[in-house]
């Protein structure tokens, strides 16, 4: 089976021997990885960081010097 490299659209054979499939080369693979890392590519939807960083997390979930000290005294 033949597929197109997602980066440069060169034809790639879809076989176990093709080391970088679906990419044609390590270069194209790294270009794609860089796009994901820089958020050039994204999966549609509401970002989870909005929910995680919204302040809805209760304060007792965080370890402070005081809570750690109390825990160590009991154990």
TIRO-2110 file (N, C-alpha, C; in Angstrom, 1 decimal):
// TIRO-2110
0.8, -1.2, 0.0, N, 1, A
0.0, 0.0, 0.0, CA, 1, A
0.9, 1.2, 0.0, C, 1, A
0.5, 2.3, -0.7, N, 2, A
1.2, 3.5, -0.7, CA, 2, A
0.4, 4.6, 0.0, C, 2, A
1.1, 5.4, 0.8, N, 3, A
0.5, 6.6, 1.5, CA, 3, A
1.3, 7.8, 1.2, C, 3, A
0.8, 9.0, 1.4, N, 4, A
1.5, 10.2, 1.2, CA, 4, A
2.1, 10.7, 2.6, C, 4, A
3.3, 11.1, 2.5, N, 5, A
4.0, 11.6, 3.7, CA, 5, A
3.1, 12.9, 4.2, C, 5, A
2.7, 12.9, 5.5, N, 6, A
1.9, 14.0, 5.9, CA, 6, A
2.6, 15.4, 5.8, C, 6, A
4.0, 15.4, 5.8, N, 7, A
4.7, 16.6, 5.8, CA, 7, A
5.0, 17.1, 4.3, C, 7, A
5.5, 16.2, 3.5, N, 8, A
5.9, 16.7, 2.1, CA, 8, A
5.1, 16.1, 1.0, C, 8, A
4.2, 15.1, 1.4, N, 9, A
3.3, 14.5, 0.4, CA, 9, A
4.0, 13.5, -0.5, C, 9, A
5.3, 13.2, -0.3, N, 10, A
6.0, 12.2, -1.1, CA, 10, A
5.4, 10.8, -0.8, C, 10, A
5.3, 10.0, -1.9, N, 11, A
4.7, 8.7, -1.7, CA, 11, A
5.6, 7.8, -0.9, C, 11, A
5.0, 7.1, 0.1, N, 12, A
5.7, 6.2, 1.0, CA, 12, A
5.1, 4.8, 0.9, C, 12, A
5.9, 3.8, 0.9, N, 13, A
5.3, 2.4, 0.9, CA, 13, A
5.0, 2.1, 2.4, C, 13, A
3.8, 1.6, 2.6, N, 14, A
3.4, 1.2, 4.0, CA, 14, A
3.8, -0.2, 4.2, C, 14, A
5.1, -0.4, 4.6, N, 15, A
5.6, -1.7, 4.9, CA, 15, A
6.4, -1.6, 6.2, C, 15, A
6.6, -2.8, 6.9, N, 16, A
7.4, -2.8, 8.1, CA, 16, A
8.9, -2.2, 7.9, C, 16, A
9.4, -2.4, 6.7, N, 17, A
10.7, -1.9, 6.4, CA, 17, A
10.8, -0.4, 6.4, C, 17, A
9.7, 0.3, 6.1, N, 18, A
9.7, 1.8, 6.1, CA, 18, A
9.8, 2.3, 7.5, C, 18, A
11.0, 2.7, 7.9, N, 19, A
11.3, 3.0, 9.3, CA, 19, A
10.5, 4.2, 9.8, C, 19, A
10.2, 5.2, 9.0, N, 20, A
9.6, 6.4, 9.5, CA, 20, A
8.1, 6.5, 9.1, C, 20, A
7.5, 5.5, 8.6, N, 21, A
6.1, 5.6, 8.1, CA, 21, A
5.2, 6.2, 9.2, C, 21, A
4.3, 7.0, 8.9, N, 22, A
3.9, 7.4, 7.6, CA, 22, A
4.7, 8.4, 6.9, C, 22, A
5.8, 8.8, 7.6, N, 23, A
6.7, 9.9, 7.0, CA, 23, A
7.7, 9.2, 6.1, C, 23, A
8.2, 10.1, 5.2, N, 24, A
9.2, 9.5, 4.2, CA, 24, A
10.6, 9.6, 4.8, C, 24, A
10.9, 10.4, 5.8, N, 25, A
12.2, 10.5, 6.4, CA, 25, A
12.1, 11.0, 7.8, C, 25, A
13.3, 10.9, 8.5, N, 26, A
13.4, 11.4, 9.9, CA, 26, A
13.1, 12.9, 9.9, C, 26, A
13.6, 13.6, 8.9, N, 27, A
13.4, 15.0, 8.8, CA, 27, A
11.9, 15.4, 8.8, C, 27, A
11.1, 14.7, 8.0, N, 28, A
9.7, 15.0, 7.9, CA, 28, A
9.0, 14.6, 9.2, C, 28, A
9.5, 13.6, 9.9, N, 29, A
8.9, 13.2, 11.2, CA, 29, A
9.2, 14.2, 12.2, C, 29, A
10.4, 14.8, 12.2, N, 30, A
10.8, 15.8, 13.2, CA, 30, A
10.1, 17.1, 12.9, C, 30, A
9.9, 17.4, 11.7, N, 31, A
9.1, 18.7, 11.3, CA, 31, A
7.7, 18.5, 11.9, C, 31, A
7.1, 17.4, 11.7, N, 32, A
5.7, 17.2, 12.3, CA, 32, A
5.7, 17.2, 13.8, C, 32, A
6.7, 16.6, 14.4, N, 33, A
6.8, 16.7, 15.9, CA, 33, A
6.9, 18.1, 16.4, C, 33, A
7.8, 18.9, 15.7, N, 34, A
7.9, 20.3, 16.0, CA, 34, A
6.6, 21.1, 15.9, C, 34, A
5.8, 20.8, 14.9, N, 35, A
4.5, 21.4, 14.7, CA, 35, A
3.6, 21.1, 15.9, C, 35, A
3.6, 19.9, 16.4, N, 36, A
2.8, 19.5, 17.6, CA, 36, A
3.3, 20.2, 18.8, C, 36, A
4.7, 20.3, 18.9, N, 37, A
5.3, 20.9, 20.1, CA, 37, A
5.0, 22.4, 20.2, C, 37, A
5.0, 23.0, 19.0, N, 38, A
4.8, 24.5, 19.0, CA, 38, A
3.3, 24.8, 18.9, C, 38, A
2.4, 23.8, 19.0, N, 39, A
1.0, 24.0, 18.9, CA, 39, A
0.5, 24.4, 17.5, C, 39, A
1.4, 24.2, 16.5, N, 40, A
0.9, 24.4, 15.1, CA, 40, A
-0.2, 23.4, 14.7, C, 40, A
-0.1, 22.2, 15.3, N, 41, A
-1.1, 21.2, 15.1, CA, 41, A
-1.9, 21.1, 16.4, C, 41, A
-3.1, 20.9, 16.4, N, 42, A
-3.9, 20.7, 17.7, CA, 42, A
-5.1, 19.9, 17.4, C, 42, A
-5.6, 19.2, 18.4, N, 43, A
-6.8, 18.4, 18.4, CA, 43, A
-7.9, 19.4, 18.8, C, 43, A
-9.0, 19.5, 17.9, N, 44, A
-10.0, 20.4, 18.3, CA, 44, A
-10.7, 20.1, 19.6, C, 44, A
-11.1, 21.1, 20.3, N, 45, A
-11.8, 20.9, 21.5, CA, 45, A
-11.4, 21.9, 22.6, C, 45, A
-12.1, 21.9, 23.7, N, 46, A
-11.8, 22.9, 24.7, CA, 46, A
-10.5, 22.4, 25.4, C, 46, A
-9.5, 23.3, 25.6, N, 47, A
-8.3, 22.9, 26.3, CA, 47, A
-8.5, 22.5, 27.7, C, 47, A
-7.9, 21.4, 28.1, N, 48, A
-8.0, 20.9, 29.5, CA, 48, A
-7.4, 21.8, 30.5, C, 48, A
-6.4, 22.6, 30.1, N, 49, A
-5.8, 23.5, 31.1, CA, 49, A
-6.7, 24.5, 31.7, C, 49, A
-7.8, 24.8, 30.9, N, 50, A
-8.8, 25.7, 31.4, CA, 50, A
-9.4, 25.1, 32.7, C, 50, A
-9.7, 23.9, 32.6, N, 51, A
-10.4, 23.2, 33.7, CA, 51, A
-9.4, 22.9, 34.9, C, 51, A
-8.2, 22.5, 34.5, N, 52, A
-7.2, 22.2, 35.6, CA, 52, A
-6.7, 23.4, 36.3, C, 52, A
-6.6, 24.6, 35.6, N, 53, A
-6.1, 25.8, 36.3, CA, 53, A
-7.2, 26.8, 36.6, C, 53, A
-8.4, 26.4, 36.8, N, 54, A
-9.5, 27.3, 37.0, CA, 54, A
-9.7, 27.7, 38.4, C, 54, A
-8.9, 27.1, 39.3, N, 55, A
-9.1, 27.4, 40.7, CA, 55, A
-10.1, 26.5, 41.4, C, 55, A
-10.7, 25.5, 40.7, N, 56, A
-11.6, 24.6, 41.2, CA, 56, A
-11.0, 23.5, 42.1, C, 56, A
-9.6, 23.5, 42.1, N, 57, A
-8.9, 22.5, 42.9, CA, 57, A
-8.9, 23.0, 44.3, C, 57, A
-9.3, 22.1, 45.2, N, 58, A
-9.3, 22.5, 46.6, CA, 58, A
-7.9, 22.7, 47.2, C, 58, A
-7.7, 23.6, 48.2, N, 59, A
-6.4, 23.9, 48.7, CA, 59, A
-5.8, 22.7, 49.5, C, 59, A
-6.7, 21.8, 50.0, N, 60, A
-6.2, 20.6, 50.7, CA, 60, A
-5.5, 19.6, 49.8, C, 60, A
-5.5, 19.8, 48.5, N, 61, A
-4.8, 18.9, 47.6, CA, 61, A
-3.3, 19.3, 47.5, C, 61, A
-3.0, 20.4, 47.9, N, 62, A
-1.6, 20.9, 47.8, CA, 62, A
-0.8, 20.6, 49.1, C, 62, A
0.4, 20.2, 48.9, N, 63, A
1.3, 20.0, 50.1, CA, 63, A
2.0, 21.3, 50.4, C, 63, A
1.9, 21.8, 51.6, N, 64, A
2.6, 23.0, 52.0, CA, 64, A
3.6, 22.5, 53.1, C, 64, A
4.5, 23.5, 53.4, N, 65, A
5.5, 23.2, 54.5, CA, 65, A
4.8, 22.8, 55.8, C, 65, A
3.7, 23.4, 56.1, N, 66, A
3.0, 23.2, 57.3, CA, 66, A
2.3, 21.8, 57.3, C, 66, A
1.6, 21.4, 56.2, N, 67, A
1.0, 20.1, 56.2, CA, 67, A
2.0, 19.0, 56.1, C, 67, A
3.2, 19.2, 55.5, N, 68, A
4.2, 18.2, 55.4, CA, 68, A
4.8, 18.0, 56.8, C, 68, A
5.0, 19.1, 57.5, N, 69, A
5.6, 19.1, 58.9, CA, 69, A
4.6, 18.3, 59.8, C, 69, A
3.3, 18.6, 59.7, N, 70, A
2.3, 17.9, 60.5, CA, 70, A
2.3, 16.4, 60.2, C, 70, A
2.4, 16.1, 58.9, N, 71, A
2.4, 14.7, 58.5, CA, 71, A
3.6, 14.0, 59.1, C, 71, A
4.8, 14.6, 59.0, N, 72, A
6.0, 14.0, 59.5, CA, 72, A
6.0, 13.8, 61.0, C, 72, A
5.4, 14.7, 61.7, N, 73, A
5.3, 14.6, 63.2, CA, 73, A
4.4, 13.4, 63.6, C, 73, A
3.4, 13.1, 62.8, N, 74, A
2.5, 12.0, 63.1, CA, 74, A
3.1, 10.6, 62.8, C, 74, A
4.1, 10.6, 61.8, N, 75, A
4.6, 9.3, 61.4, CA, 75, A
6.0, 9.2, 61.8, C, 75, A
END
